[in-house]
Amino acid sequence: MTPAGSRKGTGGLSRGAGRRGKRSRSRQLIADRAYNNVRNDTFALPVWKLGYTTIYDLHPNRRGMHPGPEGTHTFWIDGVLYADSLPEGLYDLDPIAIDVSKDDRERVERRHQARQAYAYIPHDARHPDESRSYRGPAAQPGRLRCPNNPKSMRAPQSVPTTSCTRGEECGCGHTITLYDSDYPDMRMPFQHGTLACEMSYHRRVGIESVFADLKQNRLHVHRGYFRGFGIGRYTVLVGFTFAALTCSSCTTGSASVCVSIRGAGSSVSRNRCAQSVGVVSQRDRAKSPR
Ligand SMILES: [Zn+2]
């Protein structure tokens, strides 16, 4: 926990560092749009050094095109490096939206997959010197047929063929070394806006559901719920509150947890505690099969 008003990067980083210290198997860190505006040296770079892969929901203002490493004939779109042979029609794609028909979602996904064929993908693991190799779309095994990369032209006709001119340099067949400093606030294991990205990011929705249960659906934890001083005391009380939330579906368990919260030093009123847990108990009782 960090005090309200403190920097987001500091709070998020301390959470990530705590998990790593406990030998957690967590390898991915899902960050909401608020972290789009956090400086790289206070969040993204330290998180990567801890061994996490970051997954973001990019704000429209953060998205866009940027030139790739000099002399490589590449460019960035939304944190993914592409060869310059990418057709212009695939430059600006809308991310998959929830509130559209299934057919529209599939259509948008097909366009993203068409763009994916031109992307640079990781060639090996991240090195201790913060570098990582990325393989171009026509480098073997190729995902494109490019006239400047003869081996790639042996692929079947079903593989997309670029419009590159033989003899003119292009960005299809390189292997490029990228560093942590290359757009760490946007790089993800998949293209932003794809189905894979949506499915991964929406794991965070499950966490938000827990918070909603904590604030409104089951308990009523708001400003003033705890009355005391010191981040240590707050942390302990939040722990008890989460325990109460976990037990709130059990009528017998709810009462004992209320006693524990008040006994730990909180001035939570008896009425509020009874109300927050009791209402849930009645509702759960109504939902439970008879
Ligand atoms: Zn090419």
Boltz pocket constraint, residues with backbone or C-beta under 6 A from the ligand:
constraints:
  - pocket:
      binder: B
      contacts: [[A, 85], [A, 138], [A, 146], [A, 147], [A, 148], [A, 162], [A, 164], [A, 170], [A, 171], [A, 172], [A, 173]]
      max_distance: 6.0
